[in-house]
C-alpha cells in the first residue's frame, strides 16, 4: 500500500474531530480579530486556511467512507484492526485463520484498496495537491513517509489477534502484537 494511502487510513477516525477543531480555531480567530493585535490580512488568511482545512478533512472523510463502504464485513474487520486498532471487549480480534492466511488476506485487502483509490483518481499527486497544506494531514503523511507510522497508533489501543487453534504447531491461540 502506498504511503499516502496509509496516511489517509490512519487519519480516517480523526478527520471529523480535526475538522471540528479547525472550525473552532477559525471562530476564535474571528472573534479575537476585533482586539486588533494582528494584521487584518494575516488574520483573514489564517481563517481562510482553517476553513479550507476543515473542508478538506470533511471531503477526505466522505471519500474514504465511499471506499470503505464497498468492503465486506471481513475486510472491514481486517482494516479496523490494522489501521483503527478496534477490537472486541476482551482486547482481542478473534480470527479463524492461521497467521499466514491472515497476512495474505491483509495483502489482498491492500491491493484491493490501492486499485479502488486509483480508480477513483485518488493518487499521490491528487492527495498532495488537495490535502498537502492541511497541517494534520501533512504531519501524518510525513510520519508515514519517514517510517514512523507506529508513533501514530494510540498505544493504549494496541490489541492482539487470536489466530485459529492448531494453525501452526506451538502457535495456537497466541496473540500477535
KOLTI-845461 format. One record per residue: residue number from 1; x, y, z of N, C-alpha, C in turn. Coordinates in pm, whole numbers. Example, Ala and Ser with C-alpha at 12.3 -4.5 7.8 and 13.67 -1.06 7.14 Angstrom:
KOLTI-845461
{k->1	n.east->1319	n.north->-569	n.up->780	ca.east->1230	ca.north->-450	ca.up->780	c.east->1320	c.north->-330	c.up->780}
{k->2	n.east->1285	n.north->-225	n.up->708	ca.east->1367	ca.north->-106	ca.up->714	c.east->1290	c.north->3	c.up->787}
end
This chain:
KOLTI-845461
{k->1	n.east->85	n.north->-117	n.up->0	ca.east->0	ca.north->0	ca.up->0	c.east->90	c.north->124	c.up->0}
{k->2	n.east->49	n.north->222	n.up->-73	ca.east->125	ca.north->345	ca.up->-87	c.east->121	c.north->426	c.up->43}
{k->3	n.east->223	n.north->509	n.up->62	ca.east->234	ca.north->587	ca.up->185	c.east->116	c.north->682	c.up->205}
{k->4	n.east->76	n.north->749	n.up->100	ca.east->-36	ca.north->843	ca.up->114	c.east->-166	c.north->770	c.up->147}
{k->5	n.east->-180	n.north->646	n.up->97	ca.east->-299	ca.north->568	ca.up->128	c.east->-301	c.north->527	c.up->275}
{k->6	n.east->-184	n.north->487	n.up->326	ca.east->-176	ca.north->452	ca.up->468	c.east->-204	c.north->576	c.up->553}
{k->7	n.east->-154	n.north->691	n.up->510	ca.east->-179	ca.north->815	ca.up->584	c.east->-329	c.north->846	c.up->588}
{k->8	n.east->-397	n.north->828	n.up->475	ca.east->-541	ca.north->854	ca.up->471	c.east->-615	c.north->762	c.up->568}
{k->9	n.east->-577	n.north->634	n.up->568	ca.east->-645	ca.north->539	ca.up->656	c.east->-615	c.north->567	c.up->803}
{k->10	n.east->-495	n.north->609	n.up->833	ca.east->-463	ca.north->644	ca.up->972	c.east->-537	c.north->770	c.up->1017}
{k->11	n.east->-561	n.north->861	n.up->924	ca.east->-633	ca.north->984	ca.up->956	c.east->-783	c.north->963	c.up->971}
{k->12	n.east->-837	n.north->866	n.up->901	ca.east->-982	ca.north->849	ca.up->890	c.east->-1058	c.north->861	c.up->1022}
{k->13	n.east->-1020	n.north->790	n.up->1129	ca.east->-1100	ca.north->800	ca.up->1251	c.east->-1096	c.north->938	c.up->1317}
{k->14	n.east->-1001	n.north->1021	n.up->1277	ca.east->-982	ca.north->1150	ca.up->1343	c.east->-1028	c.north->1270	c.up->1259}
{k->15	n.east->-1067	n.north->1247	n.up->1137	ca.east->-1096	ca.north->1359	ca.up->1046	c.east->-1209	c.north->1449	c.up->1094}
{k->16	n.east->-1312	n.north->1392	n.up->1149	ca.east->-1424	ca.north->1474	ca.up->1195	c.east->-1380	c.north->1564	c.up->1311}
{k->17	n.east->-1301	n.north->1508	n.up->1402	ca.east->-1250	ca.north->1587	ca.up->1514	c.east->-1157	c.north->1697	c.up->1466}
{k->18	n.east->-1069	n.north->1667	n.up->1369	ca.east->-980	ca.north->1768	ca.up->1313	c.east->-1061	c.north->1881	c.up->1252}
{k->19	n.east->-1164	n.north->1846	n.up->1176	ca.east->-1248	ca.north->1948	ca.up->1113	c.east->-1315	c.north->2035	c.up->1218}
{k->20	n.east->-1363	n.north->1974	n.up->1324	ca.east->-1429	ca.north->2049	ca.up->1432	c.east->-1328	c.north->2141	c.up->1501}
{k->21	n.east->-1208	n.north->2094	n.up->1524	ca.east->-1104	ca.north->2177	ca.up->1586	c.east->-1069	c.north->2296	c.up->1498}
{k->22	n.east->-1059	n.north->2273	n.up->1368	ca.east->-1029	ca.north->2383	ca.up->1276	c.east->-1142	c.north->2485	c.up->1273}
{k->23	n.east->-1265	n.north->2437	n.up->1279	ca.east->-1379	ca.north->2528	ca.up->1282	c.east->-1375	c.north->2613	c.up->1409}
{k->24	n.east->-1345	n.north->2550	n.up->1521	ca.east->-1336	ca.north->2623	ca.up->1647	c.east->-1223	c.north->2725	c.up->1646}
{k->25	n.east->-1110	n.north->2688	n.up->1588	ca.east->-997	ca.north->2781	ca.up->1580	c.east->-1031	c.north->2900	c.up->1492}
{k->26	n.east->-1097	n.north->2874	n.up->1379	ca.east->-1135	ca.north->2983	ca.up->1288	c.east->-1232	c.north->3078	c.up->1357}
{k->27	n.east->-1324	n.north->3021	n.up->1430	ca.east->-1422	ca.north->3103	ca.up->1501	c.east->-1352	c.north->3189	c.up->1608}
{k->28	n.east->-1263	n.north->3128	n.up->1685	ca.east->-1190	ca.north->3201	ca.up->1788	c.east->-1104	c.north->3311	c.up->1727}
{k->29	n.east->-1042	n.north->3279	n.up->1615	ca.east->-958	ca.north->3377	ca.up->1545	c.east->-1043	c.north->3496	c.up->1500}
{k->30	n.east->-1161	n.north->3466	n.up->1447	ca.east->-1250	ca.north->3573	ca.up->1401	c.east->-1295	c.north->3661	c.up->1518}
{k->31	n.east->-1329	n.north->3599	n.up->1630	ca.east->-1371	ca.north->3676	ca.up->1747	c.east->-1255	c.north->3760	c.up->1803}
{k->32	n.east->-1136	n.north->3702	n.up->1803	ca.east->-1020	ca.north->3773	ca.up->1856	c.east->-972	c.north->3884	c.up->1763}
{k->33	n.east->-1013	n.north->3879	n.up->1639	ca.east->-967	ca.north->3980	ca.up->1543	c.east->-1012	c.north->4120	c.up->1582}
{k->34	n.east->-1119	n.north->4128	n.up->1658	ca.east->-1168	ca.north->4259	ca.up->1699	c.east->-1074	c.north->4327	c.up->1797}
{k->35	n.east->-984	n.north->4251	n.up->1857	ca.east->-888	ca.north->4309	ca.up->1952	c.east->-778	c.north->4386	c.up->1880}
{k->36	n.east->-760	n.north->4358	n.up->1751	ca.east->-667	ca.north->4434	ca.up->1669	c.east->-521	c.north->4410	c.up->1697}
{k->37	n.east->-485	n.north->4297	n.up->1755	ca.east->-344	ca.north->4269	ca.up->1785	c.east->-269	c.north->4211	c.up->1666}
{k->38	n.east->-340	n.north->4177	n.up->1564	ca.east->-279	ca.north->4114	ca.up->1447	c.east->-326	c.north->4187	c.up->1322}
{k->39	n.east->-241	n.north->4189	n.up->1223	ca.east->-274	ca.north->4248	ca.up->1096	c.east->-401	c.north->4182	c.up->1041}
{k->40	n.east->-493	n.north->4261	n.up->994	ca.east->-622	ca.north->4209	ca.up->946	c.east->-604	c.north->4108	c.up->833}
{k->41	n.east->-518	n.north->4139	n.up->740	ca.east->-496	ca.north->4049	ca.up->626	c.east->-441	c.north->3914	c.up->673}
{k->42	n.east->-347	n.north->3914	n.up->765	ca.east->-290	ca.north->3790	ca.up->818	c.east->-397	c.north->3710	c.up->892}
{k->43	n.east->-481	n.north->3780	n.up->966	ca.east->-589	ca.north->3714	ca.up->1040	c.east->-688	c.north->3648	c.up->945}
{k->44	n.east->-725	n.north->3718	n.up->841	ca.east->-819	ca.north->3665	ca.up->743	c.east->-759	c.north->3545	c.up->671}
{k->45	n.east->-629	n.north->3552	n.up->639	ca.east->-563	ca.north->3439	ca.up->573	c.east->-565	c.north->3315	c.up->662}
{k->46	n.east->-543	n.north->3332	n.up->792	ca.east->-546	ca.north->3218	ca.up->885	c.east->-687	c.north->3159	c.up->894}
{k->47	n.east->-786	n.north->3245	n.up->894	ca.east->-925	ca.north->3197	ca.up->898	c.east->-958	c.north->3120	c.up->771}
{k->48	n.east->-916	n.north->3173	n.up->656	ca.east->-939	ca.north->3105	ca.up->528	c.east->-868	c.north->2970	c.up->527}
{k->49	n.east->-745	n.north->2964	n.up->578	ca.east->-672	ca.north->2838	ca.up->584	c.east->-745	c.north->2736	c.up->672}
{k->50	n.east->-800	n.north->2783	n.up->782	ca.east->-875	ca.north->2693	ca.up->871	c.east->-1001	c.north->2640	c.up->803}
{k->51	n.east->-1073	n.north->2727	n.up->737	ca.east->-1195	ca.north->2684	ca.up->668	c.east->-1161	c.north->2587	c.up->556}
{k->52	n.east->-1052	n.north->2615	n.up->482	ca.east->-1007	ca.north->2524	ca.up->377	c.east->-969	c.north->2388	c.up->436}
{k->53	n.east->-895	n.north->2389	n.up->547	ca.east->-856	ca.north->2264	ca.up->613	c.east->-976	c.north->2185	c.up->661}
{k->54	n.east->-1075	n.north->2256	n.up->714	ca.east->-1197	ca.north->2190	ca.up->761	c.east->-1268	c.north->2122	c.up->645}
{k->55	n.east->-1283	n.north->2193	n.up->534	ca.east->-1349	ca.north->2135	ca.up->417	c.east->-1271	c.north->2015	c.up->363}
{k->56	n.east->-1138	n.north->2025	n.up->363	ca.east->-1055	ca.north->1914	ca.up->316	c.east->-1074	c.north->1790	c.up->403}
{k->57	n.east->-1076	n.north->1809	n.up->533	ca.east->-1095	ca.north->1696	ca.up->624	c.east->-1230	c.north->1630	c.up->602}
{k->58	n.east->-1334	n.north->1709	n.up->586	ca.east->-1467	ca.north->1654	ca.up->564	c.east->-1478	c.north->1587	c.up->427}
{k->59	n.east->-1411	n.north->1642	n.up->326	ca.east->-1408	ca.north->1580	ca.up->194	c.east->-1337	c.north->1446	c.up->199}
{k->60	n.east->-1222	n.north->1442	n.up->264	ca.east->-1147	ca.north->1317	ca.up->274	c.east->-1228	c.north->1212	c.up->349}
{k->61	n.east->-1295	n.north->1251	n.up->454	ca.east->-1378	ca.north->1157	ca.up->530	c.east->-1488	c.north->1100	c.up->440}
{k->62	n.east->-1555	n.north->1185	n.up->363	ca.east->-1662	ca.north->1139	ca.up->275	c.east->-1607	c.north->1044	c.up->167}
{k->63	n.east->-1494	n.north->1077	n.up->110	ca.east->-1434	ca.north->991	ca.up->7	c.east->-1394	c.north->856	c.up->65}
{k->64	n.east->-1335	n.north->858	n.up->182	ca.east->-1295	ca.north->732	ca.up->246	c.east->-1416	c.north->648	c.up->286}
{k->65	n.east->-1523	n.north->713	n.up->327	ca.east->-1645	ca.north->638	ca.up->362	c.east->-1702	c.north->568	c.up->239}
{k->66	n.east->-1692	n.north->630	n.up->123	ca.east->-1736	ca.north->564	ca.up->0	c.east->-1652	c.north->440	c.up->-27}
{k->67	n.east->-1521	n.north->454	n.up->-17	ca.east->-1431	ca.north->341	ca.up->-43	c.east->-1453	c.north->231	c.up->60}
{k->68	n.east->-1457	n.north->267	n.up->187	ca.east->-1471	ca.north->168	ca.up->293	c.east->-1610	c.north->104	c.up->293}
{k->69	n.east->-1708	n.north->175	n.up->241	ca.east->-1843	ca.north->120	ca.up->232	c.east->-1854	c.north->6	c.up->134}
{k->70	n.east->-1758	n.north->-5	n.up->44	ca.east->-1761	ca.north->-112	ca.up->-56	c.east->-1694	c.north->-240	c.up->-5}
{k->71	n.east->-1640	n.north->-238	n.up->116	ca.east->-1570	ca.north->-355	ca.up->169	c.east->-1666	c.north->-454	c.up->233}
{k->72	n.east->-1626	n.north->-580	n.up->234	ca.east->-1705	ca.north->-682	ca.up->303	c.east->-1683	c.north->-667	c.up->453}
{k->73	n.east->-1764	n.north->-734	n.up->532	ca.east->-1751	ca.north->-728	ca.up->678	c.east->-1614	c.north->-780	c.up->722}
{k->74	n.east->-1568	n.north->-886	n.up->658	ca.east->-1438	ca.north->-943	ca.up->692	c.east->-1325	c.north->-846	c.up->659}
{k->75	n.east->-1332	n.north->-782	n.up->543	ca.east->-1229	ca.north->-685	ca.up->504	c.east->-1230	c.north->-566	c.up->600}
{k->76	n.east->-1348	n.north->-526	n.up->640	ca.east->-1360	ca.north->-414	ca.up->735	c.east->-1298	c.north->-451	c.up->870}
{k->77	n.east->-1315	n.north->-577	n.up->912	ca.east->-1254	ca.north->-624	ca.up->1036	c.east->-1102	c.north->-616	c.up->1028}
{k->78	n.east->-1046	n.north->-661	n.up->916	ca.east->-902	ca.north->-654	ca.up->896	c.east->-854	c.north->-508	c.up->901}
{k->79	n.east->-927	n.north->-421	n.up->835	ca.east->-892	ca.north->-280	ca.up->832	c.east->-906	c.north->-216	c.up->970}
{k->80	n.east->-1015	n.north->-250	n.up->1039	ca.east->-1036	ca.north->-198	ca.up->1173	c.east->-920	c.north->-233	c.up->1265}
{k->81	n.east->-874	n.north->-356	n.up->1255	ca.east->-763	ca.north->-395	ca.up->1340	c.east->-634	c.north->-324	c.up->1300}
{k->82	n.east->-600	n.north->-330	n.up->1174	ca.east->-470	ca.north->-280	ca.up->1131	c.east->-456	c.north->-129	c.up->1142}
{k->83	n.east->-557	n.north->-54	n.up->1101	ca.east->-543	ca.north->92	ca.up->1097	c.east->-616	c.north->166	c.up->1208}
{k->84	n.east->-724	n.north->110	n.up->1256	ca.east->-804	ca.north->183	ca.up->1354	c.east->-791	c.north->125	c.up->1493}
{k->85	n.east->-724	n.north->11	n.up->1506	ca.east->-697	ca.north->-55	ca.up->1633	c.east->-824	c.north->-83	c.up->1712}
{k->86	n.east->-929	n.north->-118	n.up->1643	ca.east->-1054	ca.north->-155	ca.up->1710	c.east->-1054	c.north->-305	c.up->1731}
{k->87	n.east->-1105	n.north->-346	n.up->1844	ca.east->-1111	ca.north->-489	ca.up->1875	c.east->-1232	c.north->-515	c.up->1964}
{k->88	n.east->-1248	n.north->-639	n.up->2002	ca.east->-1358	ca.north->-677	ca.up->2089	c.east->-1336	c.north->-627	c.up->2231}
{k->89	n.east->-1433	n.north->-656	n.up->2317	ca.east->-1426	ca.north->-610	ca.up->2455	c.east->-1307	c.north->-669	c.up->2530}
{k->90	n.east->-1265	n.north->-789	n.up->2492	ca.east->-1154	ca.north->-853	ca.up->2561	c.east->-1018	c.north->-807	c.up->2509}
{k->91	n.east->-1019	n.north->-713	n.up->2414	ca.east->-894	ca.north->-661	ca.up->2360	c.east->-833	c.north->-750	c.up->2254}
{k->92	n.east->-906	n.north->-847	n.up->2207	ca.east->-855	ca.north->-940	ca.up->2107	c.east->-943	c.north->-934	c.up->1982}
{k->93	n.east->-882	n.north->-957	n.up->1869	ca.east->-954	ca.north->-974	ca.up->1745	c.east->-946	c.north->-1123	c.up->1715}
{k->94	n.east->-1059	n.north->-1192	n.up->1723	ca.east->-1058	ca.north->-1336	ca.up->1702	c.east->-1079	c.north->-1367	c.up->1554}
{k->95	n.east->-986	n.north->-1440	n.up->1499	ca.east->-995	ca.north->-1480	ca.up->1359	c.east->-986	c.north->-1631	c.up->1350}
{k->96	n.east->-1055	n.north->-1686	n.up->1255	ca.east->-1050	ca.north->-1829	ca.up->1235	c.east->-946	c.north->-1868	c.up->1132}
{k->97	n.east->-837	n.north->-1795	n.up->1125	ca.east->-736	ca.north->-1818	ca.up->1024	c.east->-600	c.north->-1841	c.up->1090}
{k->98	n.east->-513	n.north->-1900	n.up->1013	ca.east->-374	ca.north->-1909	ca.up->1056	c.east->-309	c.north->-1772	c.up->1034}
{k->99	n.east->-191	n.north->-1754	n.up->1091	ca.east->-119	ca.north->-1628	ca.up->1071	c.east->-92	c.north->-1604	c.up->923}
{k->100	n.east->-53	n.north->-1708	n.up->856	ca.east->-20	ca.north->-1695	ca.up->713	c.east->-141	c.north->-1649	c.up->633}
{k->101	n.east->-257	n.north->-1709	n.up->660	ca.east->-379	ca.north->-1670	ca.up->590	c.east->-416	c.north->-1526	c.up->623}
{k->102	n.east->-403	n.north->-1489	n.up->749	ca.east->-434	ca.north->-1352	ca.up->791	c.east->-350	c.north->-1251	c.up->712}
{k->103	n.east->-220	n.north->-1273	n.up->706	ca.east->-133	ca.north->-1178	ca.up->637	c.east->-155	c.north->-1179	c.up->487}
{k->104	n.east->-189	n.north->-1291	n.up->430	ca.east->-223	ca.north->-1295	ca.up->287	c.east->-349	c.north->-1215	c.up->260}
{k->105	n.east->-447	n.north->-1228	n.up->346	ca.east->-572	ca.north->-1154	ca.up->327	c.east->-550	c.north->-1004	c.up->347}
{k->106	n.east->-463	n.north->-969	n.up->440	ca.east->-430	ca.north->-828	ca.up->457	c.east->-366	c.north->-773	c.up->329}
{k->107	n.east->-276	n.north->-850	n.up->269	ca.east->-211	ca.north->-808	ca.up->145	c.east->-313	c.north->-792	c.up->32}
{k->108	n.east->-407	n.north->-886	n.up->20	ca.east->-510	ca.north->-875	ca.up->-83	c.east->-598	c.north->-753	c.up->-59}
{k->109	n.east->-629	n.north->-725	n.up->67	ca.east->-710	ca.north->-608	ca.up->100	c.east->-636	c.north->-480	c.up->60}
{k->110	n.east->-507	n.north->-474	n.up->87	ca.east->-429	ca.north->-356	ca.up->49	c.east->-429	c.north->-338	c.up->-102}
{k->111	n.east->-416	n.north->-448	n.up->-175	ca.east->-418	ca.north->-440	ca.up->-322	c.east->-555	c.north->-393	c.up->-371}
{k->112	n.east->-660	n.north->-441	n.up->-309	ca.east->-796	ca.north->-401	ca.up->-347	c.east->-817	c.north->-252	c.up->-320}
{k->113	n.east->-774	n.north->-206	n.up->-203	ca.east->-789	ca.north->-64	ca.up->-169	c.east->-707	c.north->23	c.up->-263}
{k->114	n.east->-585	n.north->-19	n.up->-292	ca.east->-500	ca.north->56	ca.up->-385	c.east->-570	c.north->73	c.up->-518}
{k->115	n.east->-624	n.north->-36	n.up->-572	ca.east->-694	ca.north->-31	ca.up->-700	c.east->-817	c.north->60	c.up->-692}
{k->116	n.east->-889	n.north->52	n.up->-582	ca.east->-1010	ca.north->134	ca.up->-565	c.east->-974	c.north->282	c.up->-555}
{k->117	n.east->-869	n.north->314	n.up->-479	ca.east->-825	ca.north->454	ca.up->-470	c.east->-785	c.north->508	c.up->-607}
{k->118	n.east->-706	n.north->431	n.up->-679	ca.east->-658	ca.north->476	ca.up->-811	c.east->-773	c.north->487	c.up->-911}
{k->119	n.east->-869	n.north->397	n.up->-905	ca.east->-984	ca.north->402	ca.up->-995	c.east->-1065	c.north->529	c.up->-972}
{k->120	n.east->-1067	n.north->576	n.up->-850	ca.east->-1141	ca.north->698	ca.up->-816	c.east->-1058	c.north->825	c.up->-837}
{k->121	n.east->-935	n.north->809	n.up->-888	ca.east->-849	ca.north->924	ca.up->-913	c.east->-775	c.north->973	c.up->-789}
{k->122	n.east->-773	n.north->891	n.up->-686	ca.east->-710	ca.north->928	ca.up->-560	c.east->-564	c.north->880	c.up->-560}
{k->123	n.east->-482	n.north->946	n.up->-641	ca.east->-340	ca.north->909	ca.up->-645	c.east->-261	c.north->1006	c.up->-556}
{k->124	n.east->-130	n.north->985	n.up->-549	ca.east->-48	ca.north->1066	ca.up->-458	c.east->-47	c.north->1214	c.up->-499}
{k->125	n.east->-43	n.north->1240	n.up->-627	ca.east->-44	ca.north->1380	ca.up->-673	c.east->-173	c.north->1450	c.up->-632}
{k->126	n.east->-286	n.north->1382	n.up->-650	ca.east->-415	ca.north->1435	ca.up->-607	c.east->-415	c.north->1460	c.up->-457}
{k->127	n.east->-365	n.north->1363	n.up->-381	ca.east->-362	ca.north->1373	ca.up->-235	c.east->-282	c.north->1495	c.up->-190}
{k->128	n.east->-162	n.north->1511	n.up->-243	ca.east->-77	ca.north->1622	ca.up->-203	c.east->-134	c.north->1757	c.up->-248}
{k->129	n.east->-191	n.north->1760	n.up->-367	ca.east->-249	ca.north->1885	ca.up->-418	c.east->-371	c.north->1925	c.up->-335}
{k->130	n.east->-452	n.north->1828	n.up->-297	ca.east->-576	ca.north->1856	ca.up->-226	c.east->-557	c.north->1876	c.up->-76}
{k->131	n.east->-471	n.north->1795	n.up->-15	ca.east->-461	ca.north->1795	ca.up->131	c.east->-324	c.north->1833	c.up->185}
{k->132	n.east->-229	n.north->1861	n.up->98	ca.east->-92	ca.north->1887	ca.up->140	c.east->-73	c.north->2008	c.up->229}
{k->133	n.east->-164	n.north->2102	n.up->225	ca.east->-149	ca.north->2223	ca.up->307	c.east->-224	c.north->2215	c.up->440}
{k->134	n.east->-292	n.north->2103	n.up->463	ca.east->-364	ca.north->2086	ca.up->590	c.east->-263	c.north->2029	c.up->691}
{k->135	n.east->-233	n.north->2103	n.up->797	ca.east->-127	ca.north->2062	ca.up->889	c.east->-139	c.north->1920	c.up->943}
{k->136	n.east->-256	n.north->1880	n.up->988	ca.east->-272	ca.north->1745	ca.up->1045	c.east->-245	c.north->1638	c.up->940}
{k->137	n.east->-293	n.north->1659	n.up->820	ca.east->-273	ca.north->1563	ca.up->712	c.east->-125	c.north->1557	c.up->674}
{k->138	n.east->-63	n.north->1673	n.up->662	ca.east->79	ca.north->1679	ca.up->627	c.east->165	c.north->1610	c.up->732}
{k->139	n.east->133	n.north->1631	n.up->860	ca.east->208	ca.north->1569	ca.up->969	c.east->201	c.north->1416	c.up->962}
{k->140	n.east->81	n.north->1363	n.up->944	ca.east->65	ca.north->1218	ca.up->937	c.east->137	c.north->1163	c.up->815}
{k->141	n.east->123	n.north->1228	n.up->701	ca.east->189	ca.north->1181	ca.up->580	c.east->342	c.north->1181	c.up->596}
{k->142	n.east->396	n.north->1286	n.up->658	ca.east->541	ca.north->1293	ca.up->679	c.east->589	c.north->1183	c.up->772}
{k->143	n.east->511	n.north->1152	n.up->875	ca.east->549	ca.north->1044	ca.up->967	c.east->547	c.north->909	c.up->896}
{k->144	n.east->445	n.north->885	n.up->815	ca.east->437	ca.north->760	ca.up->741	c.east->554	c.north->751	c.up->644}
{k->145	n.east->580	n.north->857	n.up->573	ca.east->689	ca.north->860	ca.up->475	c.east->826	c.north->838	c.up->542}
{k->146	n.east->842	n.north->884	n.up->665	ca.east->968	ca.north->868	ca.up->737	c.east->979	c.north->732	c.up->806}
{k->147	n.east->877	n.north->648	n.up->790	ca.east->881	ca.north->516	ca.up->852	c.east->847	c.north->519	c.up->1000}
{k->148	n.east->782	n.north->624	n.up->1045	ca.east->747	ca.north->640	ca.up->1186	c.east->597	c.north->623	c.up->1208}
{k->149	n.east->537	n.north->538	n.up->1129	ca.east->394	ca.north->513	ca.up->1134	c.east->350	c.north->462	c.up->1272}
{k->150	n.east->434	n.north->381	n.up->1336	ca.east->400	ca.north->323	ca.up->1466	c.east->375	c.north->431	c.up->1571}
{k->151	n.east->438	n.north->547	n.up->1557	ca.east->418	ca.north->657	ca.up->1651	c.east->275	c.north->711	c.up->1646}
{k->152	n.east->206	n.north->686	n.up->1537	ca.east->72	ca.north->741	ca.up->1519	c.east->-36	c.north->658	c.up->1585}
{k->153	n.east->-5	n.north->534	n.up->1617	ca.east->-104	ca.north->449	ca.up->1680	c.east->-117	c.north->485	c.up->1826}
{k->154	n.east->-236	n.north->483	n.up->1875	ca.east->-261	ca.north->508	ca.up->2017	c.east->-211	c.north->387	c.up->2094}
{k->155	n.east->-110	n.north->407	n.up->2177	ca.east->-52	ca.north->294	ca.up->2250	c.east->-152	c.north->225	c.up->2341}
{k->156	n.east->-247	n.north->299	n.up->2392	ca.east->-348	ca.north->239	ca.up->2479	c.east->-441	c.north->148	c.up->2402}
{k->157	n.east->-449	n.north->167	n.up->2270	ca.east->-544	ca.north->92	ca.up->2189	c.east->-483	c.north->-31	c.up->2123}
{k->158	n.east->-360	n.north->-65	n.up->2157	ca.east->-298	ca.north->-182	ca.up->2095	c.east->-376	c.north->-307	c.up->2132}
{k->159	n.east->-398	n.north->-388	n.up->2035	ca.east->-476	ca.north->-509	ca.up->2054	c.east->-401	c.north->-627	c.up->1996}
{k->160	n.east->-437	n.north->-743	n.up->2040	ca.east->-377	ca.north->-865	ca.up->1987	c.east->-471	c.north->-934	c.up->1892}
{k->161	n.east->-420	n.north->-1034	n.up->1826	ca.east->-500	ca.north->-1113	ca.up->1735	c.east->-498	c.north->-1257	c.up->1784}
{k->162	n.east->-614	n.north->-1317	n.up->1794	ca.east->-621	ca.north->-1459	ca.up->1827	c.east->-638	c.north->-1535	c.up->1698}
{k->163	n.east->-540	n.north->-1620	n.up->1669	ca.east->-546	ca.north->-1699	ca.up->1547	c.east->-616	c.north->-1831	c.up->1575}
{k->164	n.east->-651	n.north->-1901	n.up->1470	ca.east->-722	ca.north->-2028	ca.up->1482	c.east->-637	c.north->-2129	c.up->1557}
{k->165	n.east->-702	n.north->-2208	n.up->1641	ca.east->-633	ca.north->-2314	ca.up->1714	c.east->-580	c.north->-2416	c.up->1615}
{k->166	n.east->-458	n.north->-2459	n.up->1640	ca.east->-399	ca.north->-2560	ca.up->1554	c.east->-349	c.north->-2506	c.up->1422}
{k->167	n.east->-342	n.north->-2373	n.up->1410	ca.east->-298	ca.north->-2314	ca.up->1285	c.east->-154	c.north->-2353	c.up->1255}
{k->168	n.east->-72	n.north->-2350	n.up->1357	ca.east->67	ca.north->-2394	ca.up->1347	c.east->105	c.north->-2454	c.up->1480}
{k->169	n.east->182	n.north->-2555	n.up->1476	ca.east->222	ca.north->-2621	ca.up->1597	c.east->296	c.north->-2524	c.up->1687}
{k->170	n.east->253	n.north->-2514	n.up->1813	ca.east->318	ca.north->-2427	ca.up->1910	c.east->274	c.north->-2282	c.up->1904}
{k->171	n.east->186	n.north->-2246	n.up->1809	ca.east->144	ca.north->-2107	ca.up->1799	c.east->-6	c.north->-2090	c.up->1818}
{k->172	n.east->-77	n.north->-2195	n.up->1841	ca.east->-221	ca.north->-2186	ca.up->1852	c.east->-261	c.north->-2099	c.up->1970}
{k->173	n.east->-352	n.north->-2008	n.up->1945	ca.east->-409	ca.north->-1924	ca.up->2049	c.east->-318	c.north->-1812	c.up->2098}
{k->174	n.east->-197	n.north->-1798	n.up->2042	ca.east->-110	ca.north->-1690	ca.up->2084	c.east->-161	c.north->-1558	c.up->2029}
{k->175	n.east->-131	n.north->-1455	n.up->2097	ca.east->-169	ca.north->-1321	ca.up->2048	c.east->-50	c.north->-1258	c.up->1978}
{k->176	n.east->-77	n.north->-1190	n.up->1870	ca.east->26	ca.north->-1120	ca.up->1794	c.east->12	c.north->-972	c.up->1821}
{k->177	n.east->118	n.north->-904	n.up->1852	ca.east->111	ca.north->-759	ca.up->1876	c.east->194	c.north->-686	c.up->1777}
end
